[in-house]
Structure formats: C-alpha cells, structure tokens
Amino acid sequence: MEQKNYKNFVTNCIFTWTVETRISELAVLADFREFFYFTNWYAYGIFEVTDRGVNNMQDYDLSPRQEQFVKRISERIVNLSVFSIGIIFLLIGVFCSANSTFKTVCYGVGCSLIASSIVAYLTSLYVFKRQKEKVITEVWGLNSVFKTRGEMNIPCDASVSRMQKQLDMIGFGFRSFRDAKGGEIEEKVEHGLKIRIITIHPDSIFLKQRELDEQEIPGQIRKTILQLSEWIAKLQKIAPNSDNIQIKYYDSLPLDFLFRTDDRLYAGPYLYGRQSQQTISFEFMTNSKGFEYYMTYFEYLWSDSKDSVPKKKFCI
C-alpha cells in the first residue's frame, strides 16, 4: 500500500512538474512572441525606410553611378541591421540561465538571423549584377550585339521573313539587302507591306567624303543609292497604294544605320575607315526603351522635311 502511494506520489509530482513546465514555457514563449514582434517590427521599419528611400531617389539629382551606390549602401544597411539583431539574440542567450527555453529560442533566432543576413548579402551580390543585366536586356531591350553587320544578317533575315506590316530603314544603298531579299520584299509589298527609307542624297558633298572614308571607288556608294531609288520606284508600281513605299533624302553628315521590322530594330554607327558591313551593330526588341528611342528619332527625321514648316529642314 505504501509502495503504491509512493508510486502515485511520484507520478503526480512528475505530472505536476510537466504541466507547470509547459505553462512556464508558454508564458516564456508569449513574452518572446511580443519581443519577436517588436524586433520584427524594427526590422520591417528598416526595410520600409530603406525601400522608400531607394524608390524616391528620382526626387534627387543623382547620376546613375550615384544611384547604384545608394542602392548598394541601402542593402548593406539592411543586412547589417539584421545581422546585429541576430548578435543581440545570441548575447541574450549567453546571459540567460542555463537550460532555459528562452535561451534555446534566442540561440535559434540569433543563428537564423545571422545566417539569413549572410545569405542575403551573398545573394545581393548576384542580384545586383542581375539587375544591371535586366535593365539592359528587359528595359532597354538589347537582345544581341554583333561584331559586324555581316553577323547581323542571319537574325535580320529571319526577322524580315516574319515581317508583314512595316519596314523602316536609314542607310545608304542597301545593296546586299536588295540582292538577298529583293524578291521576298516585292512579294510582301504586293500584300500591303509599308516601307520608309531615309538615305543621303546622291549628289551630296558629304557622300563623296563618305566614299573616301570607306576607301571606296569614287561614285560607288552613289551608284548604289541611285539603284535604290530605281528599286523604290519599282515597288511603288506593284504596291496596292504607292504611298505605302516612300523614300526621303538628306544632305548632311551620314546618320547611324537603322533597320526596323515588325518585331526587331537593328542599329549601328558608320565608322571612319571601315565599310558599313564591317561595323558593330545592335539588336533591340519591340516594346523596349531602346526600340522606342530609335523610332522616336526616326519619326522626328521623317517628319522634319521641307514640306512641314517653312524653314530649313533635315530631309530635302
């Protein structure tokens, strides 16, 4: 009987100790939850203020390099703040009584915050680089860079094959393009394709200088421009509406090369001492800043003709 009572007494003590321990743990966790909410609110405040500051940088007159510097500093402040909170939790755990639940929780949260800040820092190094790439590819729409226009011809030909609505060009005679795609373009013109071309006037003194710059035979580029004019006249005859095919001339220093289809835009400079087919070129996607930039420039040149306003204009 005494042995049974002793066992019951021990069982009751263990049960009572277990219940009291669980209750105390819940109380500790409740206190910790309030403290965690406070630290979480503090961390959130850091993120909120930092994010608000980064998003409002356009209100300040900062260069792109200064904006990048501010963004990187903001990220470092957030990482350092989270890392510091983790250190605080570890220190609290160190000075807590041994084997307490709160001590274990502090160690766990502290280590988690420190690990998170380290991972976030390492990730930010990659993300920052990706953000720069994203601005170039997704915002400005730069899809490819070609060392020469000869390399550009393969994707350009594919874009021409898909083209149905509009073709805009700035350049000289486009001899290679006419030789390779002349028949295909004529077929598309018959089905309603619209073409606009801006090229240098064949009698311009600047054209003679360009022939010297490219080390071409005198009159060679001029000949290709005259052939281009004849080709345009031919296209106007087979088009459903002759106004679908237009060409304008300018009398000034050569413009950059531009070739725009329905879904792509190719652009590049004319360099001294190099033929146009040996010049670097760029490919831009539609619905991008790069595409819009060049097309806005093209529209400006196209509308800036002698028929628009009674003063000297670009196109003659």
Number of C-alpha atoms within 10 A of each C-alpha: 6 7 8 9 10 11 12 12 12 12 12 12 12 12 12 12 12 12 12 12 13 12 12 13 15 13 12 15 16 12 13 15 13 11 12 15 12 12 14 15 12 15 17 14 12 18 19 13 14 19 15 11 15 17 11 10 14 10 8 8 9 12 9 9 9 12 16 15 12 17 19 15 13 19 21 16 15 22 23 16 19 28 20 16 20 24 19 16 20 22 15 15 22 14 9 15 10 11 8 12 18 19 19 16 17 23 21 15 19 24 17 15 21 22 15 16 22 16 12 18 17 11 11 17 12 11 14 15 10 12 13 12 13 15 13 16 17 18 14 19 22 23 15 15 17 17 14 17 21 16 16 19 15 10 13 21 14 10 17 20 14 12 18 17 14 17 19 20 21 23 18 23 21 16 16 13 13 15 9 11 14 14 11 12 21 17 14 17 24 16 14 17 20 20 22 19 22 22 23 25 20 22 11 15 13 17 22 17 14 20 18 15 15 16 13 15 9 14 15 12 21 20 14 17 21 15 16 20 19 12 14 18 15 14 22 20 13 16 20 15 14 15 11 16 23 17 17 18 18 20 18 14 13 18 16 12 19 21 18 27 21 16 15 20 27 25 21 20 15 21 15 13 13 13 17 20 16 15 19 19 23 20 22 25 22 17 14 16 18 23 22 17 11 18 16 12 10 20 11 12 16 17 14 16 19 13 12 10 10 8 9 12 16 17 20 14
